[in-house]
Amino acid sequence: MSPLLRRTKKRPDERLVTLVGKPGCHLCDDARAVVAAVCEEVGAAWEEKDITRDEELYRAYWEQVPVVLVDGEQHTFWRVDAARLRKALGG
């Protein structure tokens, strides 16, 4: 099989989860709790970005916050399902 077609599965500790949200958003608070718990459980890193401080993120996601990205790819928005995120991270 061509190396280009082979996908190497990343370990959870090689993954980065990004929570895109905004201040005062109760759904963002809920998402933060789920993301933090799942990432701690599986050993993945996570970060939070504020759409009010980033024009590009604002244009891309203002209707969907909170948005969860896994390694830069959109995973979900509005509500975060812990089991689905855990599975996406390989945990």
N, C-alpha and C positions, 0 to 999 in steps of 0.2 A: 504494500500500500504506500502511496506517495506520502512523504512527510507533511505535505500541505493538507492532506485530507485527514491525517491522524490528529485527534484531539487529545491533548494531555489533560488529564483531570487534575485540577488544582486542589491542594489540601485546604481545609478551612483556614489555617493560619496564613495562607497565601492570598486570601480573598480580602477585598475591601468593600464594605457596605457604606453607602452614602445616603444619609437622610436629608432630603431637601424639604425645607419647611419655612415657616415665618413666625415671628413673635405673636403671641396671643391666640394661637391656633390650638384648640382643644384636641383635634384629631392628631396634630403634630406631637402633642404631649403623650397621647396614647401610643403613637407609632414609636416615639423615642424609647418608651419603656419596653416595648416588645423587641426592638432592634438591639438595645443594650443587653437585655437578658439573653437573647439568642446568641449574639456575638460573644458574650462572656462564656456561655455554655460550650460553644464549639471552638472557641479560640480565634475567631475572626476579628480583624480590626474594623472599626467604624468611625465615621466622621459625620459632622452635621454642617450643612450649608444653608444660609439664609437667603431666600429669593429677594428680599428687600435690599440686599447688599450686592447683588450680582445681576446685572442687566440681562445677560444671556440666559441664566437660569430662570429669571422672571418671565422672559418671553416664552421659554420652552414649557414651563410647568405651572404658571400662575393659576390655572383652572383646576389643577390636579393635586395640589399640596394636601397632605404630605406625599412625597414621592420617594420610593426607595430604589436605589440603584445598586446593582451588584457588579463590581468591576466595571463601572461606567455604563452598564446596560440597564434600562428600566426593568425593574422586577415587578413592582406593584405601585398603586397609588390609593389614597384615601384611607383604607384600612389594611393593616399588616397582619397576615396570618402567620403565627409563629411556626407552625409545622411546615408550611410551604417555604418560608425563609430558611429554616433549618435544612430542608431537603436541597434547596438551591445551593447552600453552602457546603453540602456534602457531609453534614453532621447527623 
